[in-house]
């Protein structure tokens, strides 16, 4: 009896510890978001008030209104959407074909190339800033949407290829062979049979590529100089001045930038997690 109670008590303590740890971790993750939203609703005089307040005493949407009217927010939003969507389309198209080739075609050096692609993802992107800047300049794409799209595709492709490679390895070859027996060619089999079965992988690849391009800041800042081509992250940077930071405008813009990314992730969370899991396979 005593042994049973002890075991039951251990389970309760473990459950209590688990939930306390989970809540603590959740609070740690939620703190920046809550503080960002709170600051965006505060007037300038309340932002530096001591002690600070979690809930604005004089909540106002003035920062959002000013951002909309004078901050060129819609222009920056359009640029970010154009670059992110174009990056997503190109990355999904190339990764879907490259991943299938790596999964189905055996050739000398296949594993070396695969791990070389993965190694490229491990290198911090800022180390490629100078050579990519020089390359984009030589191509005549400096200060253009096309240059930014190419730079973003270069960083979204490696992991996207690995995700699609993992998905294709989970699709039995027998299904493709059956389609060939029925008279389907290679291309028709790929688009009519394989692609529908790899739909979760395609969605995961699309979301990953979109978020990569949506949040990108360093290359968007370095490869564009015109205000007409600024993306949302670079546009928010303009609120950081030499003599101070306009925190309420900066936080209001950060909230608006975060909402599309959060919406995409919440809508396709299941596909993203399954895509990451399936992409983590041994080559």
Number of C-alpha atoms within 10 A of each C-alpha: 6 7 8 9 10 11 12 12 12 12 12 12 12 12 12 12 12 12 12 12 12 12 12 12 11 11 12 11 11 12 10 11 15 14 14 19 19 19 26 27 24 26 20 15 7 17 18 13 9 7 6 10 15 12 14 17 11 9 14 13 14 16 24 21 13 14 19 13 11 8 19 16 22 13 17 21 18 15 19 26 18 17 22 25 19 20 29 25 16 18 27 26 13 15 25 25 16 17 21 21 15 22 20 12 8 10 9 7 8 15 13 10 12 17 14 13 16 17 12 15 16 11 10 10 14 10 9 12 16 12 10 18 18 13 14 20 14 10 10 12 17 19 20 16 19 16 24 26 20 19 22 25 26 16 19 26 26 21 22 31 26 29 27 30 28 26 28 25 19 14 14 10 12 9 13 18 14 12 17 14 10 9 11 16 12 13 10 13 18 18 11 13 15 19 17 12 16 18 15 21 29 25 18 26 30 25 21 25 27 26 20 18 26 26 18 19 17 13 20 25 19 15 24 20 13 10 12 13 22 26 27 27 21 22 21 21 14 12 18 13 9 6 5 8 13 14 20 26 26 22 23 26 25 18 16 15 19 14 11 14 15 12 11 14 18 11 10 14 16 13 19 22 15 15 26 21 13 20 23 13 14 6 13
